[in-house]
Amino acid sequence: MFELKVKTRFAGAHQLTMVGHKCENLHGHNWQVEVCVTGKELNSAGVLADFGDIKRAVRQVVDKELDHQFLNELDVFSGEQPTSERIAVYIAQKVQALLGESLGKDLVVSRVMAWESEDACATYIPD
């Protein structure tokens, strides 16, 4: 099994109710996102996938949908809070769909880490 990891960043604000403390106030983060992709087979060039293809899929989600947004107002989080955990799930699902469409390979998003600060992140590991 091989695993590739790419990182990106975005700025986004959210407001979390019923969690207590300062998070109930509108606040923002400079998020760091790490996306890991796994697969069993290397191609003829000896790589699992081109890092550029993975980065493009991640950026399509992060840059075009999440960056510089008030996350609570996005349709994807309608009826639920945009927590670090839910952001990680959303990115994993969207990137998986994009990779399947563009590469048509057996690549699996194996883990997404959504860091809201240097010392706090949520990790989503799909089943």
C-alpha positions as CSV (number, residue, x, y, z in Angstrom):
1,M,0.0,0.0,0.0
2,F,1.3,3.5,-0.9
3,E,0.1,6.8,0.6
4,L,0.6,10.3,-0.7
5,K,-0.1,13.4,1.3
6,V,-0.7,17.0,0.2
7,K,-1.2,20.1,2.3
8,T,-3.0,23.4,1.6
9,R,-4.3,26.3,3.5
10,F,-7.4,28.5,3.6
11,A,-8.8,31.2,5.7
12,G,-12.4,30.8,7.0
13,A,-14.7,32.0,9.7
14,H,-17.3,30.1,11.7
15,Q,-19.4,30.3,14.8
16,L,-20.1,27.2,16.9
17,T,-23.0,27.2,19.3
18,M,-23.5,24.9,22.2
19,V,-19.8,24.2,22.5
20,G,-19.0,26.8,25.1
21,H,-16.2,29.2,25.6
22,K,-14.9,31.6,23.0
23,C,-16.0,29.4,20.0
24,E,-19.5,30.6,20.4
25,N,-18.3,34.0,19.2
26,L,-17.8,34.6,15.4
27,H,-14.2,33.9,14.8
28,G,-11.8,32.8,12.1
29,H,-8.9,30.5,11.5
30,N,-6.1,30.1,9.1
31,W,-6.8,26.5,8.4
32,Q,-4.3,23.9,7.3
33,V,-5.6,20.9,5.5
34,E,-3.7,17.6,4.9
35,V,-5.2,15.1,2.5
36,C,-3.8,11.6,2.3
37,V,-4.5,9.3,-0.7
38,T,-3.7,5.6,-0.8
39,G,-3.5,2.9,-3.5
40,K,-1.9,-0.4,-4.2
41,E,-0.6,-0.1,-7.7
42,L,2.1,2.2,-9.1
43,N,1.8,3.3,-12.7
44,S,4.4,2.7,-15.4
45,A,6.4,5.7,-14.2
46,G,6.6,4.2,-10.7
47,V,4.2,6.6,-9.0
48,L,0.9,6.1,-7.3
49,A,-0.4,9.4,-8.8
50,D,0.9,12.7,-9.9
51,F,1.0,15.1,-6.9
52,G,-0.3,17.8,-9.2
53,D,-3.5,15.9,-9.9
54,I,-4.2,15.5,-6.2
55,K,-3.3,19.1,-5.4
56,R,-5.7,20.3,-8.1
57,A,-8.6,18.2,-6.6
58,V,-7.9,19.5,-3.1
59,R,-7.6,23.1,-4.3
60,Q,-10.8,22.8,-6.3
61,V,-12.6,22.1,-3.0
62,V,-10.6,24.3,-0.6
63,D,-9.9,27.4,-2.8
64,K,-13.2,27.5,-4.7
65,E,-15.6,26.5,-1.9
66,L,-14.1,27.2,1.5
67,D,-11.5,29.9,1.3
68,H,-12.5,33.3,2.7
69,Q,-16.0,32.2,3.5
70,F,-18.2,32.4,6.5
71,L,-18.6,28.6,6.7
72,N,-21.9,28.7,8.6
73,E,-23.5,30.2,5.5
74,L,-22.5,27.5,3.1
75,D,-25.2,25.2,1.8
76,V,-23.1,22.2,2.6
77,F,-23.3,23.0,6.3
78,S,-27.0,23.9,6.3
79,G,-28.5,22.6,9.5
80,E,-25.2,21.6,11.0
81,Q,-22.3,23.4,12.5
82,P,-19.1,23.7,10.4
83,T,-16.8,22.1,12.9
84,S,-13.3,20.9,12.1
85,E,-14.6,17.4,12.0
86,R,-17.3,18.2,9.5
87,I,-14.9,20.2,7.4
88,A,-12.6,17.2,7.2
89,V,-15.5,14.9,6.2
90,Y,-16.6,17.4,3.5
91,I,-13.2,17.7,2.0
92,A,-12.6,13.9,2.0
93,Q,-15.9,13.3,0.2
94,K,-15.5,16.0,-2.4
95,V,-11.8,15.1,-3.1
96,Q,-12.7,11.4,-3.4
97,A,-15.4,12.2,-6.0
98,L,-13.1,14.5,-8.0
99,L,-10.2,12.0,-8.0
100,G,-12.5,9.3,-9.2
101,E,-13.8,11.5,-12.0
102,S,-10.4,12.8,-13.2
103,L,-8.1,9.9,-12.6
104,G,-10.4,6.9,-12.8
105,K,-8.0,5.0,-10.6
106,D,-8.4,3.0,-7.4
107,L,-7.2,5.9,-5.3
108,V,-8.8,6.3,-1.9
109,V,-8.8,9.3,0.3
110,S,-7.6,7.6,3.4
111,R,-7.4,10.5,5.8
112,V,-8.1,14.3,6.0
113,M,-6.7,16.5,8.8
114,A,-8.3,19.9,9.3
115,W,-6.0,22.0,11.5
116,E,-7.7,25.1,12.9
117,S,-4.5,26.2,14.7
118,E,-1.0,25.0,15.1
119,D,-1.9,22.7,17.9
120,A,-5.5,21.6,17.2
121,C,-6.9,19.4,14.4
122,A,-9.6,17.0,13.6
123,T,-8.8,13.9,11.6
124,Y,-11.4,12.1,9.5
125,I,-10.6,8.5,8.4
126,P,-13.2,7.2,6.0
127,D,-14.4,3.6,6.5
